[in-house]
Amino acid sequence: MSNTLDKPVRLTALDIVRGYALLAMLLSHSSWRLPDLDYRVAFGWDNLIVPDLSTPQSRIGFILQAATPIFFLLAGFSLPLFIASRRQRGWSEWQITRFLIVRGLVLIALEFGFVNLDLAPGTYGQRISVLTAIGLSLIALSVLRRLHLAWLITLMLALLFGTQLIYYVQGRPEQPSMLYALLLAPHDTVWSVEFPLLPWLAVILLGYVSGYAVSLRQINLKAYSRSMAILLIGLWLIIITNDDFGNLYTARRIIFTKHPPDLAYLLLYLGLAFGLIWLHTRFERVNGWLPFRVTALLGQSALVFYVLHVKVLDLLSFPLAGLELAPLEISFLMALLALPILLVICWQYRALRRRHPHSVLQYL
């Protein structure tokens, strides 16, 4: 096979995998309004609650945990593809830089101005979460993208292993500053920081380097994703047998730490992400099947889906809360009812953005 992949095939594979992450988020977040259900199976310095892996929801949650690393990885992966397309349209480097800065600020504004608003009257969730971490990463990459690929790889590795070294040497800080929480490890203060910048910027940089290699260096995506999946899963197996560096919860190998993300957590789910990309390039014919076209639609409207999915789930939680069903059944029902609503919204949004490509919608 040629080293140059057909662009639509490549984008479809990435959109489908991004769609998987969104579907996993939808089911996982459907439990937020169900006090007797928790899909979380990762340890966290922000709550110190050790997950129980003996329940059905915990086994489901083990799969759902892949959503966040995939979301961050593909946020970086899509950037070189976007930059290459804009250069082909005649954009200057300053126009590209300005777009990335504005989009980063839009993401941050969305989180503080809309995502944190609770449907319950008068409540505001003071969270610094996914959109702020991605927004800050986009602003950083508006400058960092000008570095040579070798320097980008060096920076990515330095952030990935440097943050893990700090966690390993320092351990959980008792009273971290707000700046420490924003950059390194989550902490519940007046503002709850859930996704610190530096470890997640490393994941976005991995995606960016991957997208750069595929789009500009014309490296075969199928071969690249297969190699990365094997490499990352292999490193994960080494890390979990070590019971030391890269494991922030050592009492049980299969329990990872998500807040902050330890190396074992990142290696496993990023390896699975590349494995899924490989599957959808190796068996690309299935990408045209209806279920995968629908999943790709979600991936193409990822930000709109992410911003609205919790609001839709919240609206559904009120009438469904009184049903005489098990919490796990209500969670699945809530996600199933929310999905067609979100699909219609995503389809309408994509059509609207195509009709108005130069409006503010280009930043969403």
N, C-alpha and C positions, 0 to 999 in steps of 0.2 A: 504493500500500500504506500502511496506517496506520503511524504512528510507534511504536505499541505492538506489540511482537512477542510472540507466544505464548510463555510461559515454558518449557514443555517443549521446543519447537523450539530456543530459544536455548541451553538447557542441553545439549541433545544435540549441537549443533554444537561447543560448547566441549569437551564430553567426548570427541568423536571426535578433535579436533585434539590434545588432551592424550594420547589413546591413540596417535596417530602418534608423538609424542615418546617415549613409553615403548617402542614397538616399535623405534624408532631406537636408543634406549639399549641395548635387549636385544642387538641385533646388534653394536653398537659395543663393548659390554663383553664380548661373547663372545670377543674377541681377547686379553683380558688374560692368559689362561693359555696363549696360543699365541705363543711367542717369535719366530716367524718372520712374524708378521702384526701390522700396526699400521694402524688406520683413521685415525689422527689426521692431519689435514692443516692444522692450525693451529700457528703459531709460539707459543712461550711463554717468558716471562722465567725460568720456573722450570727450564727444561731447555736452552734455546738451540739446540735441534735444528731445522734447517730441513727441513720436510717435502718429500717427493718426490711430485710430482703426476703422474708418468708411469705409475704402476701401476694396475691395475684396482681394487685396494682403496682407493687414494687417491681415485679418482673416486666410489666408493661413499661413502667417508668424507666427501667434500665435502657430500653430502646429509645424512649422519648428524649432522653438526655442528649442524644446526638444533635438535636435541633440547633442549639446555640452555636457549637463549633462550626456546623455547616453554614449557618447564616453568616457568621463573621468571615469564614473562609471565602465564600462566594461573593461577599461584599467587596473583598479585595480582588478576587479573580476577574470580576467584570470591569474593573477600572481600566486596565490596558486595552481591553476590547473597545471600551467607550472612547478612550483617548485616540486610538488608531482610527476609529470611524470619524471622529471630529477633525483629525488632521486631513483625512481624505476630503472632507467638506471645505477645507481651506481655513479652519480655525487657526489662530495664532496661539503660541504657547501661553501668552498672557490670558487669552480668552478661556483656555482650558483651566488654567490656574484659578481664575476668577470663578468659573463655574463650580469647581470643587470646593472652594471656600464658601460660596453662597449655599451650596447644597449641604455642606456640613452644618452651617448655621441654621438652615431650615430644619434639619433633623433635630438639632438641639432645641430649637423653638417649639417644634411639635411635641417633644417630650414634656417640656415644662409648661406649655400652654394648652395641651389637649390630652395627651396620654395620662398625665397625672391627675386629671380631673375625674373624680369618681361620680358615678350616677346617683349615689346616695346624696341627698341634698346637703350642701354645705361642707363637703369633705374634699380634701386635696391630698393626694399621696405624695409626700416629699421624697421622691425617689430619683436617683441619678442612675440610669440604667442603660439598656442596649443602645438606644438612639443617640444618647450623649457620647457613649464610647465610640460608636461608628462615626458620628459627626466630627469629633475631635480627631479621629484617625484620618478622615478625609481632608481636614484642614492641614494636618501634618504631611500627608502624602502630596498635597498640592505643591510642596517644596521638595520633599524627599524623592519624588519621582524623577527629579533631574539628576539624581545620582546614577553612577554606573551600576549595572546589574550586580557586579561583584560586591560593591559596597552595600547594596540593598540586601543581598544575601547575608553579608557579615552583620549588618544591623539587625536583621531578623533573628539570626542565631544568638547574637548578644542579648537581645531582649528576652528571647525564649529561655535561654539557660541562665541569664543573669538574674531574672526575677525568681526563678526556681532556686538559685543559690542563696538569694536573700531570704526566701522562705525557709530554706534548710538551716541556715546559720542563725537567723534571728528568731524564728518561730513566730507564734501569734503574739503581736504586740498588745499590751494591756490597755494603753490609752493612746492610740494613734491619732495623729493630727488629721485634719480634713484633707490636706494636701497628700499625705501618705495614703489615705483611703482612696482619693481620686486616682492616684498613680499606681498603687501597688496592691492593696488588699482591702476588701470591703469592710465597712464598719458602720454600725447603726449609731449615728449621732442625731442631731436635729434633722439632717438629711441622710437618707439611707443610700449609701453607695453600693451598688450591686455588681457593677462591671468596671473594675479599675482599668485605666487606659493602657498601661505598658504591657501586661501579659496578653491582652486582647489585640493590641496593635501588632504584636508578633504574629498572631494568627492572620490578621488582615494582610500583613506583609508577605506571609507565605502564599496567600491567595494571589496577591499582586505579582509576586515573582513568577508564580505558575502561569498566570494569564499573560505576563510579558513573554515568557518562554514560548508559549503556544502561539500567541498572536503576532509577535514581532520576530522571534527567532525561528518560527515555523516548525517547532518541535511537535511531533505527532502526539495528539492528546490521548489517544488510546494507550500508546506505549508509556507515555509519561504518567498517566493516572494509575496504570497498573504498577509501575515501578514505585511510585510514591506510596501506594497502598501497602505493598510488600515491605517497603522500608519502614514505614511508620508503625505498622502492626508488629514487625520484628523488634523495633526499639521498645515498643510497649511491653512485649513479652520479657525483654531484658529488665526493664524498669520494675515491673511488678514482682519479679523474683528477687529483686534487690532489697526490698523492704526498708528503704532508706531514702536516698536522694530521689526526688521526683514523686514521692508518696507523702502526702501531708496527713493521711490517716493510715497508720500502719497496722492497726489491730486486725484488719481483714483486707486481703489483696483486692477483692472485687469491689470494695467501696472506695470511690474516688472523692476528691474534693473539688467542688465547682466554684466556690467563693472563698479564696481566690482559686483559679484553675490550676490544679497540679499537673505535672508533666504526664502522669499516667492517664489522666482524664483526657488531655488534649491529644495525646498520641493515638489512643484507641479510636476516638470518634472522628478525628481527622483522617485516620487510616480508613475507616469505614466510609467517610465522605468520598475519598478518592476511589474507593472500591465501587461505589455507586456510579460515579462518573464513568469509570471504566466499563461497567455493565451497559450503560446507555450509549457508549460509543462502540463497544464490541457487538452489541445486539441492537443496532440503531434502527432496524425495521420496526421494532415495537414502539418506537417514539411516535409513530403516526397513529397508533391505536387510540381510541377515544379516551380511555382513562388517563393515558399519559399526556394527551393533548390538553385535557382539563387541568392536570397537574402542572403542565408547562404554563398555562394561563395564569395560575396562581403565582408561579415563579416570576413571571413577567410583570406582575403587579404587586411585588413583595412588600413594598413600603405601605401601600394603601391597605393591604391585607393585615399587616402587622399592627398598624395604627388603629384599625377598626375592629379587629377580631375580639378583643377583650370587651369592647362596648357591646357588641352583639351578644356575646356570651352573658354579660351582665343582664341585658334585657330579657334573655330567655330564662335566666336563673330564677326570676321571681315567680312565673307561673309553674315552673317545673319543680320548685322546691317542695311543694306539698304532695307530690306523687308518692304513692306507697311502693317505691322501688328501692333497691339497694343503691348506695351512693355511686358505685362503679357503673351501674346501669344508667343512672341519671346523667353521669358524665358523658357516656357514649351517646346517649340520646341528645344531650345538649349540643355536642359537637356535630352530630348528624343534621340537626335542625339548623345550626348556624352555617354549615358549609354551603348550601344552595344560596342563602342570602348573600354570603360573601362572594360567591362565584358571580352572581349577577352584578354586584358592585364592581368587582374587578373587571368584568367584561365591559361594562359601561365606561369605566374609567379608562381602560385601554383604548376604546373607540374614541373617547373624548380627547385623549392626549394625542392621538393620531390626527384628529381634525385641527388641533391647536398645538402644533409642535413647539412653538416659540413662546407659549404662555408660561405662567408660573408652574404649570403641571409638569414641565420638563425637570423640575427639581424633586419631584415626588417619585 
